[in-house]
Amino acid sequence: MLSDSLNRVVDIFRDEEPFTFECGQTFDGIDVAFETYGTLNKDKSNAVLVCHALTGGANVAGDASYPDAVINKSNMLAAVNGSLSGWWQTLIGPGKLFDTSKYFIISSNILGSCYGSSGPLSINPETEKKFGIEFPQVTVRDMVKAQYRLMKHLAVDNLQTIIGGSLGGMQALEWAACYPVFVKSIIPVATTTRHSDWSIGLNHLARQAIIDDPQWQSGDYKDQPKKGLSLARKIGMISYRTDINFNNKFYNQRKFEGNSFFDEDNIFQVESYLNYQGEKLVERFDANSFLNISRAMDLHDLSRERGEMEDVLKSIKCKTLCIGIDTDILYPAHEQKTIAKNIPNAVYKEIESEAGHDAFLIEFEQMSKFIKPFLEGL
């Protein structure tokens, strides 16, 4: 475990109870990597769960440094030890929106990922090798089920709010449907109740890039399929931003001004940016985890086995703050408006930004303006 000035604790919960995935496979137990910030109060009324997106992890604030005791529980963390910064650290900490002197913040790495929780990099006890592509296909409900078990382990019996963007928002919605008594409020941001064909198509292209890389080796690779995973990230980055954002950022500029106009090495700045983003992901994320989690997003459907979507949303009784982004092409604002329209106790707010889907990781001032009064009204 690790504690620092954020009152941050890092650990891995080893749940030894059998865990049955929705696909039907059962494990004797699972690992859930998690971090907490702040302290649970005496009446256990200040717990907040933060849910991460596709390639995120539990490190929402501070740097992702792990003590040897935690790394020894999961060697997945060794590769990224100290190399990542908290992805929402502008919002979480003493005196910030989620004030760690007031709230007990919890964040966990989702099942299927590669930052300490059970996933493709976990060792299969039957073969003593990594599961790889043989790891069970997870669903958002599986992720939420694992988080629920973590809450019980932490002696948390209710959540003041659950917040998450993108895939994190899908988890927040599933929480409200799966464990309604447990949840006082949710804040789904830039998300959806069911993956659109547009989003599924984009994920298909990203997965195909990985699968078509000869280095993927049918999922049994020793070295990352770098070209495929990098291309998958590049495809994603285009959908996370907007044409206006790219045009204003790169201005159709070349990397080496003054070089020959036809020099193949004189790439455009946008090409250089996408190459950089692809290379960064290859260094920190597992290709099989990408395949599994992106498929889980495609399989996400809040209404599955529950009835009509409108009725499912109307059955959610907790207070809800839906936040959309006016330029989001991945999960357009109209999807958030529909969610807010059908949940009885919901309000809708909209971020204005040229950054597109990624605005929930950028526009912190607007996020705070919407979320602060919502929290104060709980």
Contacts in CASP RR format, 6 or more apart in sequence:
PFRMAT RR
TARGET T0000
AUTHOR 0000-0000-0000
METHOD contacts of the structure
MODEL  1
MLSDSLNRVVDIFRDEEPFTFECGQTFDGIDVAFETYGTLNKDKSNAVLV
CHALTGGANVAGDASYPDAVINKSNMLAAVNGSLSGWWQTLIGPGKLFDT
SKYFIISSNILGSCYGSSGPLSINPETEKKFGIEFPQVTVRDMVKAQYRL
MKHLAVDNLQTIIGGSLGGMQALEWAACYPVFVKSIIPVATTTRHSDWSI
GLNHLARQAIIDDPQWQSGDYKDQPKKGLSLARKIGMISYRTDINFNNKF
YNQRKFEGNSFFDEDNIFQVESYLNYQGEKLVERFDANSFLNISRAMDLH
DLSRERGEMEDVLKSIKCKTLCIGIDTDILYPAHEQKTIAKNIPNAVYKE
IESEAGHDAFLIEFEQMSKFIKPFLEGL
1 9 0 8 1.000
1 10 0 8 1.000
1 11 0 8 1.000
1 67 0 8 1.000
1 69 0 8 1.000
1 70 0 8 1.000
2 8 0 8 1.000
2 9 0 8 1.000
2 10 0 8 1.000
2 65 0 8 1.000
2 66 0 8 1.000
2 67 0 8 1.000
2 70 0 8 1.000
3 9 0 8 1.000
4 62 0 8 1.000
6 37 0 8 1.000
6 38 0 8 1.000
6 61 0 8 1.000
6 62 0 8 1.000
6 92 0 8 1.000
6 93 0 8 1.000
6 94 0 8 1.000
6 100 0 8 1.000
7 37 0 8 1.000
7 38 0 8 1.000
7 39 0 8 1.000
7 100 0 8 1.000
8 35 0 8 1.000
8 36 0 8 1.000
8 37 0 8 1.000
8 38 0 8 1.000
8 61 0 8 1.000
8 62 0 8 1.000
9 35 0 8 1.000
9 36 0 8 1.000
9 37 0 8 1.000
10 34 0 8 1.000
10 35 0 8 1.000
10 58 0 8 1.000
10 66 0 8 1.000
10 67 0 8 1.000
10 70 0 8 1.000
11 33 0 8 1.000
11 34 0 8 1.000
11 35 0 8 1.000
11 70 0 8 1.000
12 31 0 8 1.000
12 32 0 8 1.000
12 33 0 8 1.000
12 34 0 8 1.000
12 70 0 8 1.000
12 73 0 8 1.000
12 74 0 8 1.000
12 116 0 8 1.000
12 117 0 8 1.000
13 31 0 8 1.000
13 32 0 8 1.000
13 33 0 8 1.000
13 34 0 8 1.000
13 149 0 8 1.000
13 150 0 8 1.000
13 153 0 8 1.000
14 29 0 8 1.000
14 30 0 8 1.000
14 31 0 8 1.000
14 73 0 8 1.000
15 29 0 8 1.000
15 30 0 8 1.000
15 31 0 8 1.000
15 32 0 8 1.000
15 146 0 8 1.000
15 149 0 8 1.000
15 150 0 8 1.000
15 153 0 8 1.000
16 28 0 8 1.000
16 29 0 8 1.000
17 29 0 8 1.000
17 149 0 8 1.000
18 26 0 8 1.000
18 27 0 8 1.000
18 28 0 8 1.000
18 29 0 8 1.000
19 26 0 8 1.000
19 27 0 8 1.000
19 29 0 8 1.000
19 30 0 8 1.000
19 145 0 8 1.000
19 146 0 8 1.000
19 149 0 8 1.000
20 26 0 8 1.000
21 27 0 8 1.000
21 136 0 8 1.000
21 137 0 8 1.000
21 138 0 8 1.000
21 139 0 8 1.000
21 142 0 8 1.000
22 138 0 8 1.000
22 139 0 8 1.000
22 141 0 8 1.000
22 142 0 8 1.000
23 136 0 8 1.000
23 137 0 8 1.000
23 139 0 8 1.000
24 136 0 8 1.000
25 136 0 8 1.000
27 118 0 8 1.000
27 136 0 8 1.000
28 125 0 8 1.000
29 118 0 8 1.000
30 111 0 8 1.000
30 117 0 8 1.000
30 118 0 8 1.000
30 146 0 8 1.000
30 149 0 8 1.000
31 73 0 8 1.000
31 74 0 8 1.000
31 116 0 8 1.000
31 117 0 8 1.000
31 118 0 8 1.000
31 122 0 8 1.000
32 108 0 8 1.000
32 109 0 8 1.000
32 111 0 8 1.000
32 117 0 8 1.000
32 118 0 8 1.000
32 146 0 8 1.000
32 147 0 8 1.000
32 149 0 8 1.000
32 150 0 8 1.000
33 57 0 8 1.000
33 58 0 8 1.000
33 74 0 8 1.000
33 77 0 8 1.000
33 108 0 8 1.000
33 109 0 8 1.000
33 115 0 8 1.000
33 116 0 8 1.000
33 117 0 8 1.000
34 58 0 8 1.000
34 106 0 8 1.000
34 107 0 8 1.000
34 108 0 8 1.000
34 109 0 8 1.000
34 150 0 8 1.000
35 58 0 8 1.000
35 59 0 8 1.000
35 60 0 8 1.000
35 106 0 8 1.000
35 107 0 8 1.000
35 108 0 8 1.000
36 104 0 8 1.000
36 105 0 8 1.000
36 106 0 8 1.000
36 107 0 8 1.000
36 154 0 8 1.000
37 60 0 8 1.000
37 61 0 8 1.000
37 92 0 8 1.000
37 93 0 8 1.000
37 100 0 8 1.000
37 104 0 8 1.000
37 105 0 8 1.000
38 100 0 8 1.000
38 101 0 8 1.000
38 103 0 8 1.000
38 104 0 8 1.000
38 105 0 8 1.000
39 104 0 8 1.000
40 46 0 8 1.000
40 47 0 8 1.000
40 104 0 8 1.000
40 154 0 8 1.000
40 155 0 8 1.000
40 156 0 8 1.000
41 104 0 8 1.000
44 155 0 8 1.000
44 156 0 8 1.000
44 157 0 8 1.000
44 158 0 8 1.000
45 158 0 8 1.000
45 160 0 8 1.000
46 102 0 8 1.000
46 103 0 8 1.000
46 104 0 8 1.000
46 160 0 8 1.000
47 103 0 8 1.000
47 104 0 8 1.000
47 106 0 8 1.000
47 151 0 8 1.000
47 154 0 8 1.000
47 156 0 8 1.000
47 158 0 8 1.000
47 159 0 8 1.000
47 160 0 8 1.000
48 98 0 8 1.000
48 103 0 8 1.000
48 104 0 8 1.000
48 105 0 8 1.000
48 106 0 8 1.000
48 159 0 8 1.000
48 160 0 8 1.000
48 161 0 8 1.000
48 162 0 8 1.000
48 163 0 8 1.000
49 106 0 8 1.000
49 107 0 8 1.000
49 147 0 8 1.000
49 151 0 8 1.000
49 159 0 8 1.000
49 161 0 8 1.000
49 162 0 8 1.000
49 163 0 8 1.000
49 175 0 8 1.000
50 60 0 8 1.000
50 88 0 8 1.000
50 92 0 8 1.000
50 98 0 8 1.000
50 105 0 8 1.000
50 106 0 8 1.000
50 107 0 8 1.000
50 162 0 8 1.000
50 163 0 8 1.000
50 164 0 8 1.000
51 107 0 8 1.000
51 110 0 8 1.000
51 147 0 8 1.000
51 162 0 8 1.000
51 163 0 8 1.000
51 164 0 8 1.000
51 165 0 8 1.000
51 167 0 8 1.000
51 168 0 8 1.000
51 169 0 8 1.000
51 171 0 8 1.000
51 172 0 8 1.000
52 58 0 8 1.000
52 60 0 8 1.000
52 87 0 8 1.000
52 107 0 8 1.000
52 109 0 8 1.000
52 110 0 8 1.000
52 164 0 8 1.000
52 167 0 8 1.000
52 168 0 8 1.000
53 164 0 8 1.000
53 165 0 8 1.000
53 166 0 8 1.000
53 167 0 8 1.000
53 168 0 8 1.000
54 166 0 8 1.000
54 167 0 8 1.000
54 290 0 8 1.000
54 293 0 8 1.000
54 294 0 8 1.000
54 297 0 8 1.000
55 281 0 8 1.000
55 284 0 8 1.000
55 285 0 8 1.000
55 290 0 8 1.000
56 87 0 8 1.000
56 109 0 8 1.000
56 113 0 8 1.000
56 115 0 8 1.000
57 87 0 8 1.000
57 107 0 8 1.000
57 109 0 8 1.000
57 110 0 8 1.000
57 113 0 8 1.000
57 115 0 8 1.000
58 107 0 8 1.000
58 108 0 8 1.000
58 109 0 8 1.000
58 115 0 8 1.000
59 84 0 8 1.000
59 85 0 8 1.000
59 86 0 8 1.000
59 87 0 8 1.000
59 107 0 8 1.000
59 115 0 8 1.000
60 86 0 8 1.000
60 87 0 8 1.000
60 88 0 8 1.000
60 89 0 8 1.000
60 92 0 8 1.000
60 105 0 8 1.000
60 107 0 8 1.000
61 86 0 8 1.000
61 88 0 8 1.000
61 89 0 8 1.000
61 92 0 8 1.000
61 93 0 8 1.000
61 100 0 8 1.000
61 105 0 8 1.000
62 85 0 8 1.000
62 86 0 8 1.000
62 89 0 8 1.000
63 82 0 8 1.000
63 84 0 8 1.000
63 85 0 8 1.000
63 86 0 8 1.000
64 77 0 8 1.000
64 80 0 8 1.000
64 81 0 8 1.000
64 82 0 8 1.000
64 83 0 8 1.000
64 84 0 8 1.000
64 85 0 8 1.000
64 86 0 8 1.000
65 81 0 8 1.000
65 82 0 8 1.000
66 77 0 8 1.000
66 78 0 8 1.000
66 81 0 8 1.000
66 82 0 8 1.000
70 77 0 8 1.000
71 77 0 8 1.000
71 78 0 8 1.000
71 81 0 8 1.000
73 116 0 8 1.000
74 116 0 8 1.000
76 114 0 8 1.000
76 115 0 8 1.000
76 116 0 8 1.000
76 121 0 8 1.000
77 115 0 8 1.000
77 116 0 8 1.000
79 284 0 8 1.000
80 115 0 8 1.000
80 284 0 8 1.000
83 284 0 8 1.000
84 284 0 8 1.000
87 361 0 8 1.000
88 361 0 8 1.000
90 96 0 8 1.000
90 364 0 8 1.000
91 97 0 8 1.000
91 98 0 8 1.000
91 364 0 8 1.000
91 367 0 8 1.000
91 368 0 8 1.000
92 98 0 8 1.000
92 100 0 8 1.000
92 105 0 8 1.000
93 99 0 8 1.000
93 100 0 8 1.000
94 100 0 8 1.000
94 101 0 8 1.000
95 101 0 8 1.000
97 367 0 8 1.000
97 368 0 8 1.000
97 371 0 8 1.000
97 372 0 8 1.000
97 375 0 8 1.000
98 105 0 8 1.000
103 160 0 8 1.000
104 156 0 8 1.000
106 150 0 8 1.000
106 151 0 8 1.000
106 154 0 8 1.000
106 156 0 8 1.000
108 117 0 8 1.000
108 146 0 8 1.000
108 147 0 8 1.000
108 150 0 8 1.000
109 115 0 8 1.000
109 116 0 8 1.000
109 117 0 8 1.000
110 117 0 8 1.000
110 138 0 8 1.000
110 143 0 8 1.000
110 146 0 8 1.000
110 167 0 8 1.000
110 171 0 8 1.000
110 293 0 8 1.000
111 117 0 8 1.000
111 118 0 8 1.000
111 119 0 8 1.000
111 138 0 8 1.000
111 142 0 8 1.000
111 143 0 8 1.000
111 146 0 8 1.000
112 118 0 8 1.000
112 119 0 8 1.000
112 120 0 8 1.000
112 135 0 8 1.000
112 138 0 8 1.000
112 289 0 8 1.000
112 292 0 8 1.000
112 293 0 8 1.000
112 296 0 8 1.000
113 119 0 8 1.000
113 289 0 8 1.000
113 293 0 8 1.000
114 120 0 8 1.000
114 121 0 8 1.000
114 285 0 8 1.000
114 286 0 8 1.000
114 289 0 8 1.000
117 146 0 8 1.000
118 135 0 8 1.000
119 131 0 8 1.000
119 135 0 8 1.000
119 289 0 8 1.000
119 292 0 8 1.000
120 130 0 8 1.000
120 131 0 8 1.000
120 132 0 8 1.000
120 133 0 8 1.000
120 135 0 8 1.000
120 286 0 8 1.000
120 288 0 8 1.000
120 289 0 8 1.000
120 292 0 8 1.000
121 130 0 8 1.000
121 131 0 8 1.000
121 132 0 8 1.000
121 286 0 8 1.000
121 288 0 8 1.000
121 289 0 8 1.000
122 130 0 8 1.000
122 131 0 8 1.000
122 135 0 8 1.000
123 129 0 8 1.000
123 130 0 8 1.000
123 131 0 8 1.000
124 130 0 8 1.000
124 131 0 8 1.000
124 134 0 8 1.000
132 219 0 8 1.000
132 220 0 8 1.000
132 288 0 8 1.000
133 218 0 8 1.000
133 219 0 8 1.000
133 220 0 8 1.000
133 288 0 8 1.000
133 291 0 8 1.000
135 288 0 8 1.000
135 292 0 8 1.000
137 292 0 8 1.000
137 295 0 8 1.000
137 296 0 8 1.000
137 299 0 8 1.000
138 292 0 8 1.000
138 293 0 8 1.000
138 296 0 8 1.000
139 296 0 8 1.000
139 299 0 8 1.000
139 300 0 8 1.000
140 167 0 8 1.000
140 170 0 8 1.000
140 171 0 8 1.000
140 174 0 8 1.000
140 296 0 8 1.000
140 297 0 8 1.000
140 299 0 8 1.000
140 300 0 8 1.000
141 174 0 8 1.000
141 178 0 8 1.000
142 296 0 8 1.000
143 171 0 8 1.000
143 174 0 8 1.000
143 296 0 8 1.000
144 171 0 8 1.000
144 174 0 8 1.000
144 175 0 8 1.000
144 178 0 8 1.000
144 179 0 8 1.000
145 178 0 8 1.000
147 171 0 8 1.000
147 175 0 8 1.000
148 178 0 8 1.000
148 179 0 8 1.000
148 182 0 8 1.000
151 157 0 8 1.000
151 159 0 8 1.000
151 182 0 8 1.000
157 182 0 8 1.000
158 181 0 8 1.000
158 182 0 8 1.000
158 183 0 8 1.000
158 184 0 8 1.000
159 175 0 8 1.000
159 182 0 8 1.000
159 183 0 8 1.000
159 184 0 8 1.000
160 184 0 8 1.000
160 185 0 8 1.000
160 375 0 8 1.000
160 378 0 8 1.000
161 183 0 8 1.000
161 184 0 8 1.000
161 185 0 8 1.000
161 186 0 8 1.000
161 187 0 8 1.000
161 375 0 8 1.000
161 378 0 8 1.000
162 171 0 8 1.000
162 172 0 8 1.000
162 175 0 8 1.000
162 176 0 8 1.000
162 183 0 8 1.000
162 185 0 8 1.000
162 186 0 8 1.000
162 187 0 8 1.000
163 169 0 8 1.000
163 172 0 8 1.000
163 186 0 8 1.000
163 187 0 8 1.000
163 188 0 8 1.000
163 189 0 8 1.000
163 371 0 8 1.000
164 171 0 8 1.000
164 172 0 8 1.000
164 187 0 8 1.000
164 188 0 8 1.000
164 189 0 8 1.000
164 191 0 8 1.000
164 360 0 8 1.000
165 172 0 8 1.000
165 188 0 8 1.000
165 189 0 8 1.000
165 190 0 8 1.000
165 191 0 8 1.000
165 360 0 8 1.000
166 189 0 8 1.000
166 190 0 8 1.000
166 191 0 8 1.000
166 330 0 8 1.000
166 331 0 8 1.000
166 357 0 8 1.000
166 360 0 8 1.000
167 191 0 8 1.000
167 293 0 8 1.000
167 296 0 8 1.000
167 297 0 8 1.000
168 188 0 8 1.000
168 189 0 8 1.000
168 191 0 8 1.000
169 188 0 8 1.000
169 189 0 8 1.000
169 190 0 8 1.000
169 191 0 8 1.000
170 188 0 8 1.000
170 191 0 8 1.000
170 192 0 8 1.000
170 297 0 8 1.000
170 300 0 8 1.000
170 302 0 8 1.000
172 186 0 8 1.000
172 187 0 8 1.000
172 188 0 8 1.000
172 191 0 8 1.000
173 186 0 8 1.000
173 188 0 8 1.000
173 191 0 8 1.000
173 193 0 8 1.000
173 302 0 8 1.000
173 316 0 8 1.000
173 339 0 8 1.000
174 302 0 8 1.000
175 182 0 8 1.000
175 183 0 8 1.000
175 186 0 8 1.000
176 183 0 8 1.000
176 186 0 8 1.000
176 316 0 8 1.000
176 318 0 8 1.000
176 320 0 8 1.000
177 302 0 8 1.000
177 306 0 8 1.000
177 312 0 8 1.000
177 315 0 8 1.000
177 316 0 8 1.000
180 315 0 8 1.000
180 316 0 8 1.000
180 317 0 8 1.000
180 318 0 8 1.000
183 318 0 8 1.000
184 318 0 8 1.000
184 319 0 8 1.000
184 378 0 8 1.000
185 318 0 8 1.000
185 319 0 8 1.000
185 320 0 8 1.000
185 321 0 8 1.000
185 374 0 8 1.000
185 378 0 8 1.000
186 316 0 8 1.000
186 318 0 8 1.000
186 319 0 8 1.000
186 320 0 8 1.000
186 321 0 8 1.000
187 320 0 8 1.000
187 321 0 8 1.000
187 322 0 8 1.000
187 323 0 8 1.000
187 371 0 8 1.000
187 374 0 8 1.000
188 320 0 8 1.000
188 322 0 8 1.000
188 323 0 8 1.000
188 336 0 8 1.000
188 339 0 8 1.000
189 322 0 8 1.000
189 323 0 8 1.000
189 324 0 8 1.000
189 360 0 8 1.000
189 367 0 8 1.000
190 323 0 8 1.000
190 324 0 8 1.000
190 325 0 8 1.000
190 328 0 8 1.000
190 330 0 8 1.000
190 331 0 8 1.000
190 336 0 8 1.000
190 357 0 8 1.000
190 359 0 8 1.000
190 360 0 8 1.000
191 331 0 8 1.000
191 335 0 8 1.000
191 336 0 8 1.000
191 339 0 8 1.000
192 199 0 8 1.000
192 300 0 8 1.000
192 331 0 8 1.000
192 335 0 8 1.000
193 301 0 8 1.000
193 302 0 8 1.000
193 303 0 8 1.000
193 309 0 8 1.000
193 312 0 8 1.000
193 313 0 8 1.000
193 335 0 8 1.000
193 338 0 8 1.000
193 339 0 8 1.000
194 300 0 8 1.000
194 301 0 8 1.000
194 302 0 8 1.000
194 303 0 8 1.000
194 309 0 8 1.000
195 203 0 8 1.000
195 297 0 8 1.000
195 298 0 8 1.000
195 299 0 8 1.000
195 300 0 8 1.000
195 301 0 8 1.000
196 331 0 8 1.000
196 335 0 8 1.000
198 330 0 8 1.000
199 297 0 8 1.000
199 298 0 8 1.000
199 330 0 8 1.000
199 331 0 8 1.000
200 298 0 8 1.000
202 235 0 8 1.000
202 236 0 8 1.000
202 239 0 8 1.000
202 330 0 8 1.000
203 294 0 8 1.000
203 295 0 8 1.000
203 297 0 8 1.000
203 298 0 8 1.000
204 298 0 8 1.000
205 232 0 8 1.000
205 235 0 8 1.000
206 231 0 8 1.000
206 232 0 8 1.000
206 233 0 8 1.000
206 235 0 8 1.000
206 236 0 8 1.000
206 290 0 8 1.000
206 294 0 8 1.000
207 232 0 8 1.000
207 290 0 8 1.000
207 291 0 8 1.000
207 294 0 8 1.000
207 295 0 8 1.000
209 228 0 8 1.000
209 229 0 8 1.000
209 231 0 8 1.000
209 232 0 8 1.000
209 235 0 8 1.000
210 216 0 8 1.000
210 225 0 8 1.000
210 228 0 8 1.000
210 229 0 8 1.000
210 231 0 8 1.000
210 232 0 8 1.000
210 287 0 8 1.000
210 290 0 8 1.000
210 291 0 8 1.000
211 291 0 8 1.000
212 228 0 8 1.000
213 225 0 8 1.000
213 226 0 8 1.000
213 227 0 8 1.000
213 228 0 8 1.000
213 229 0 8 1.000
214 225 0 8 1.000
215 221 0 8 1.000
215 223 0 8 1.000
215 224 0 8 1.000
215 225 0 8 1.000
215 226 0 8 1.000
215 227 0 8 1.000
215 228 0 8 1.000
216 225 0 8 1.000
216 228 0 8 1.000
216 287 0 8 1.000
217 225 0 8 1.000
219 287 0 8 1.000
219 288 0 8 1.000
221 287 0 8 1.000
224 282 0 8 1.000
224 286 0 8 1.000
224 287 0 8 1.000
225 287 0 8 1.000
226 282 0 8 1.000
228 287 0 8 1.000
229 278 0 8 1.000
229 281 0 8 1.000
229 282 0 8 1.000
229 285 0 8 1.000
229 287 0 8 1.000
229 290 0 8 1.000
230 275 0 8 1.000
230 278 0 8 1.000
230 279 0 8 1.000
230 281 0 8 1.000
230 282 0 8 1.000
231 278 0 8 1.000
232 281 0 8 1.000
232 287 0 8 1.000
232 290 0 8 1.000
233 277 0 8 1.000
233 278 0 8 1.000
233 280 0 8 1.000
233 281 0 8 1.000
233 282 0 8 1.000
234 274 0 8 1.000
234 275 0 8 1.000
234 277 0 8 1.000
234 278 0 8 1.000
237 274 0 8 1.000
237 277 0 8 1.000
237 278 0 8 1.000
238 274 0 8 1.000
239 329 0 8 1.000
239 330 0 8 1.000
239 357 0 8 1.000
240 330 0 8 1.000
240 356 0 8 1.000
240 357 0 8 1.000
240 358 0 8 1.000
241 355 0 8 1.000
241 356 0 8 1.000
241 357 0 8 1.000
241 358 0 8 1.000
242 327 0 8 1.000
242 329 0 8 1.000
242 354 0 8 1.000
242 355 0 8 1.000
242 356 0 8 1.000
244 327 0 8 1.000
244 354 0 8 1.000
245 327 0 8 1.000
245 354 0 8 1.000
245 355 0 8 1.000
245 356 0 8 1.000
246 270 0 8 1.000
248 354 0 8 1.000
249 269 0 8 1.000
249 270 0 8 1.000
249 273 0 8 1.000
250 268 0 8 1.000
250 269 0 8 1.000
250 270 0 8 1.000
250 273 0 8 1.000
251 269 0 8 1.000
252 268 0 8 1.000
253 268 0 8 1.000
253 269 0 8 1.000
254 266 0 8 1.000
254 267 0 8 1.000
254 268 0 8 1.000
254 269 0 8 1.000
255 266 0 8 1.000
255 267 0 8 1.000
255 268 0 8 1.000
255 269 0 8 1.000
255 271 0 8 1.000
255 272 0 8 1.000
256 263 0 8 1.000
256 265 0 8 1.000
256 266 0 8 1.000
259 265 0 8 1.000
259 266 0 8 1.000
260 266 0 8 1.000
267 275 0 8 1.000
302 309 0 8 1.000
302 312 0 8 1.000
302 313 0 8 1.000
303 309 0 8 1.000
303 312 0 8 1.000
306 312 0 8 1.000
309 342 0 8 1.000
310 342 0 8 1.000
313 339 0 8 1.000
313 342 0 8 1.000
313 343 0 8 1.000
314 342 0 8 1.000
314 343 0 8 1.000
314 344 0 8 1.000
316 343 0 8 1.000
316 344 0 8 1.000
317 344 0 8 1.000
317 345 0 8 1.000
318 345 0 8 1.000
319 345 0 8 1.000
319 346 0 8 1.000
319 374 0 8 1.000
319 378 0 8 1.000
320 339 0 8 1.000
320 340 0 8 1.000
320 343 0 8 1.000
320 345 0 8 1.000
320 346 0 8 1.000
320 347 0 8 1.000
321 346 0 8 1.000
321 347 0 8 1.000
321 349 0 8 1.000
321 370 0 8 1.000
321 371 0 8 1.000
321 374 0 8 1.000
322 336 0 8 1.000
322 337 0 8 1.000
322 339 0 8 1.000
322 340 0 8 1.000
322 343 0 8 1.000
322 346 0 8 1.000
322 347 0 8 1.000
322 348 0 8 1.000
322 349 0 8 1.000
323 336 0 8 1.000
323 348 0 8 1.000
323 349 0 8 1.000
323 350 0 8 1.000
323 351 0 8 1.000
323 360 0 8 1.000
323 367 0 8 1.000
323 370 0 8 1.000
323 371 0 8 1.000
324 331 0 8 1.000
324 333 0 8 1.000
324 336 0 8 1.000
324 337 0 8 1.000
324 348 0 8 1.000
324 349 0 8 1.000
324 350 0 8 1.000
324 351 0 8 1.000
325 333 0 8 1.000
325 350 0 8 1.000
325 351 0 8 1.000
325 353 0 8 1.000
325 355 0 8 1.000
325 356 0 8 1.000
325 357 0 8 1.000
325 359 0 8 1.000
325 360 0 8 1.000
326 333 0 8 1.000
326 350 0 8 1.000
326 351 0 8 1.000
326 352 0 8 1.000
326 353 0 8 1.000
327 353 0 8 1.000
327 354 0 8 1.000
327 355 0 8 1.000
327 356 0 8 1.000
327 359 0 8 1.000
328 356 0 8 1.000
328 357 0 8 1.000
328 359 0 8 1.000
329 356 0 8 1.000
329 357 0 8 1.000
330 357 0 8 1.000
331 357 0 8 1.000
333 350 0 8 1.000
336 348 0 8 1.000
336 350 0 8 1.000
337 348 0 8 1.000
339 346 0 8 1.000
340 346 0 8 1.000
340 347 0 8 1.000
340 348 0 8 1.000
341 348 0 8 1.000
347 374 0 8 1.000
349 370 0 8 1.000
351 359 0 8 1.000
351 360 0 8 1.000
351 363 0 8 1.000
351 366 0 8 1.000
351 367 0 8 1.000
351 370 0 8 1.000
352 366 0 8 1.000
353 359 0 8 1.000
353 362 0 8 1.000
353 363 0 8 1.000
353 366 0 8 1.000
355 362 0 8 1.000
355 363 0 8 1.000
360 367 0 8 1.000
END
